[in-house]
Amino acid sequence: MKNVKSIIALMAILSIFFIGQVFAQEHNHSHKTEINVDNLGSKKLSRVDKNNDGKIFQCPMHKDQVSDNPGDCPKCGMKLKEIDVNQFNKRMMNNGKMMSLKEIKKQKDKTAEFKKEIIREGIINLSEIDKNGDGKVFQDMMDWNVISDSKGDCPVCGMHLKEVSLEEAKKNLIKNGFKVSE
């Protein structure tokens, strides 16, 4: 179950990254038009919808591969899935504007930095994590080494972090095979 949630979380992060890179150059391959979203810059996905039916087709594995026509992904051969253009565009909006590739990279870097901050490795020092000195931290009850000094969600499984005392966090870590500094 933990692996499934980890895979889902990873896929969500990758989807955000690839979906954010809306629109690429057109490639004419016989009867269908594939678009590589990586090269589209700030163009709207509705420009891919040449027949104006409000639908486009996207590879479930390679979110950067979209087309106006049904067919197969040029990268992996999977059948392209039909999606609504407006729904796709809404997912790509950030405060009322399309996200640029620079913004997407920044968001990805911020997510990676956040993960580094709260996914603990090696010998875990709970006193260092408790920056506000209140004797409490927030810990994931599934991924025990995900610990923060503030409320939030686990970047691995998506669960809300539970507020626990430093002593309780220490017991949880030791019980689940993690090393804790004294």
C-alpha positions as a Python dict, from the first residue, in 0.01 Angstrom:
ca = {
    (1, 'M'): (0, 0, 0),
    (2, 'K'): (289, 233, 86),
    (3, 'N'): (452, 165, -252),
    (4, 'V'): (127, 235, -437),
    (5, 'K'): (86, 569, -260),
    (6, 'S'): (449, 655, -331),
    (7, 'I'): (400, 578, -699),
    (8, 'I'): (81, 784, -709),
    (9, 'A'): (257, 1078, -541),
    (10, 'L'): (547, 1053, -786),
    (11, 'M'): (309, 1034, -1082),
    (12, 'A'): (122, 1340, -955),
    (13, 'I'): (445, 1539, -931),
    (14, 'L'): (555, 1427, -1277),
    (15, 'S'): (210, 1504, -1418),
    (16, 'I'): (225, 1857, -1278),
    (17, 'F'): (566, 1902, -1436),
    (18, 'F'): (470, 1767, -1779),
    (19, 'I'): (124, 1917, -1794),
    (20, 'G'): (277, 2253, -1708),
    (21, 'Q'): (487, 2247, -2020),
    (22, 'V'): (186, 2310, -2236),
    (23, 'F'): (234, 2301, -2610),
    (24, 'A'): (498, 2197, -2846),
    (25, 'Q'): (571, 2202, -3211),
    (26, 'E'): (350, 2013, -3449),
    (27, 'H'): (471, 1695, -3614),
    (28, 'N'): (282, 1564, -3913),
    (29, 'H'): (292, 1187, -3910),
    (30, 'S'): (71, 1058, -4185),
    (31, 'H'): (-288, 1133, -4080),
    (32, 'K'): (-240, 1247, -3720),
    (33, 'T'): (-84, 1547, -3548),
    (34, 'E'): (116, 1491, -3232),
    (35, 'I'): (225, 1779, -3015),
    (36, 'N'): (517, 1764, -2777),
    (37, 'V'): (407, 1976, -2481),
    (38, 'D'): (772, 2034, -2378),
    (39, 'N'): (824, 2275, -2668),
    (40, 'L'): (496, 2467, -2655),
    (41, 'G'): (598, 2745, -2421),
    (42, 'S'): (297, 2958, -2326),
    (43, 'K'): (59, 2853, -2606),
    (44, 'K'): (-277, 2729, -2490),
    (45, 'L'): (-372, 2368, -2543),
    (46, 'S'): (-685, 2484, -2727),
    (47, 'R'): (-455, 2559, -3021),
    (48, 'V'): (-395, 2185, -3051),
    (49, 'D'): (-771, 2140, -3089),
    (50, 'K'): (-774, 2226, -3460),
    (51, 'N'): (-1122, 2081, -3520),
    (52, 'N'): (-1261, 2285, -3225),
    (53, 'D'): (-1449, 1995, -3071),
    (54, 'G'): (-1317, 2070, -2721),
    (55, 'K'): (-1136, 1736, -2703),
    (56, 'I'): (-775, 1637, -2747),
    (57, 'F'): (-589, 1312, -2687),
    (58, 'Q'): (-304, 1262, -2440),
    (59, 'C'): (-76, 971, -2355),
    (60, 'P'): (-147, 841, -2002),
    (61, 'M'): (226, 777, -1948),
    (62, 'H'): (380, 1070, -2137),
    (63, 'K'): (174, 1378, -2049),
    (64, 'D'): (382, 1582, -2292),
    (65, 'Q'): (237, 1388, -2587),
    (66, 'V'): (-95, 1532, -2705),
    (67, 'S'): (-282, 1519, -3034),
    (68, 'D'): (-604, 1646, -3190),
    (69, 'N'): (-676, 1297, -3320),
    (70, 'P'): (-701, 955, -3156),
    (71, 'G'): (-401, 733, -3202),
    (72, 'D'): (-97, 595, -3027),
    (73, 'C'): (179, 768, -2833),
    (74, 'P'): (490, 808, -3049),
    (75, 'K'): (710, 744, -2742),
    (76, 'C'): (558, 428, -2597),
    (77, 'G'): (283, 315, -2833),
    (78, 'M'): (6, 339, -2572),
    (79, 'K'): (-339, 445, -2689),
    (80, 'L'): (-393, 820, -2639),
    (81, 'K'): (-670, 905, -2390),
    (82, 'E'): (-938, 1163, -2475),
    (83, 'I'): (-938, 1469, -2248),
    (84, 'D'): (-1133, 1794, -2230),
    (85, 'V'): (-931, 2098, -2345),
    (86, 'N'): (-1086, 2336, -2089),
    (87, 'Q'): (-1025, 2096, -1802),
    (88, 'F'): (-662, 2055, -1910),
    (89, 'N'): (-613, 2432, -1941),
    (90, 'K'): (-763, 2491, -1594),
    (91, 'R'): (-510, 2248, -1444),
    (92, 'M'): (-234, 2448, -1609),
    (93, 'M'): (-347, 2784, -1472),
    (94, 'N'): (-159, 2943, -1185),
    (95, 'N'): (-327, 3251, -1037),
    (96, 'G'): (-511, 3321, -1360),
    (97, 'K'): (-217, 3277, -1599),
    (98, 'M'): (-49, 2991, -1775),
    (99, 'M'): (259, 2860, -1595),
    (100, 'S'): (581, 2914, -1785),
    (101, 'L'): (846, 2646, -1806),
    (102, 'K'): (1056, 2850, -1562),
    (103, 'E'): (765, 2857, -1313),
    (104, 'I'): (713, 2483, -1350),
    (105, 'K'): (1083, 2416, -1284),
    (106, 'K'): (1073, 2650, -983),
    (107, 'Q'): (767, 2465, -847),
    (108, 'K'): (939, 2131, -904),
    (109, 'D'): (1255, 2256, -729),
    (110, 'K'): (1047, 2390, -439),
    (111, 'T'): (876, 2050, -403),
    (112, 'A'): (1213, 1872, -407),
    (113, 'E'): (1350, 2114, -146),
    (114, 'F'): (1041, 2063, 73),
    (115, 'K'): (1092, 1687, 54),
    (116, 'K'): (1455, 1723, 161),
    (117, 'E'): (1344, 1936, 455),
    (118, 'I'): (1095, 1691, 605),
    (119, 'I'): (1197, 1344, 488),
    (120, 'R'): (1459, 1255, 747),
    (121, 'E'): (1748, 1020, 677),
    (122, 'G'): (2030, 877, 884),
    (123, 'I'): (2031, 955, 1255),
    (124, 'I'): (1731, 1177, 1324),
    (125, 'N'): (1774, 1464, 1571),
    (126, 'L'): (1425, 1560, 1691),
    (127, 'S'): (1552, 1860, 1890),
    (128, 'E'): (1685, 2017, 1568),
    (129, 'I'): (1348, 1960, 1398),
    (130, 'D'): (1162, 2129, 1688),
    (131, 'K'): (1272, 2478, 1583),
    (132, 'N'): (1004, 2659, 1787),
    (133, 'G'): (1098, 2465, 2103),
    (134, 'D'): (743, 2367, 2198),
    (135, 'G'): (833, 1998, 2248),
    (136, 'K'): (608, 1890, 1959),
    (137, 'V'): (655, 1799, 1595),
    (138, 'F'): (430, 1678, 1314),
    (139, 'Q'): (493, 1319, 1202),
    (140, 'D'): (345, 1097, 936),
    (141, 'M'): (186, 788, 1087),
    (142, 'M'): (281, 579, 784),
    (143, 'D'): (617, 719, 675),
    (144, 'W'): (766, 764, 1022),
    (145, 'N'): (1074, 953, 904),
    (146, 'V'): (860, 1234, 759),
    (147, 'I'): (874, 1490, 1038),
    (148, 'S'): (820, 1867, 1040),
    (149, 'D'): (789, 2144, 1295),
    (150, 'S'): (475, 2270, 1123),
    (151, 'K'): (145, 2129, 997),
    (152, 'G'): (137, 1983, 649),
    (153, 'D'): (99, 1675, 436),
    (154, 'C'): (342, 1394, 372),
    (155, 'P'): (507, 1435, 29),
    (156, 'V'): (536, 1055, 6),
    (157, 'C'): (181, 936, 81),
    (158, 'G'): (-22, 1258, 106),
    (159, 'M'): (-148, 1194, 460),
    (160, 'H'): (-181, 1483, 708),
    (161, 'L'): (106, 1495, 952),
    (162, 'K'): (-5, 1429, 1309),
    (163, 'E'): (108, 1649, 1596),
    (164, 'V'): (305, 1441, 1848),
    (165, 'S'): (538, 1506, 2139),
    (166, 'L'): (911, 1467, 2083),
    (167, 'E'): (905, 1159, 2306),
    (168, 'E'): (620, 1003, 2106),
    (169, 'A'): (799, 1078, 1776),
    (170, 'K'): (1115, 919, 1914),
    (171, 'K'): (924, 603, 2020),
    (172, 'N'): (760, 582, 1677),
    (173, 'L'): (1095, 613, 1500),
    (174, 'I'): (1274, 354, 1716),
    (175, 'K'): (980, 114, 1693),
    (176, 'N'): (997, 135, 1313),
    (177, 'G'): (1372, 85, 1281),
    (178, 'F'): (1499, 443, 1256),
    (179, 'K'): (1796, 576, 1451),
    (180, 'V'): (1745, 875, 1679),
    (181, 'S'): (2010, 1092, 1843),
    (182, 'E'): (1985, 1125, 2219),
}
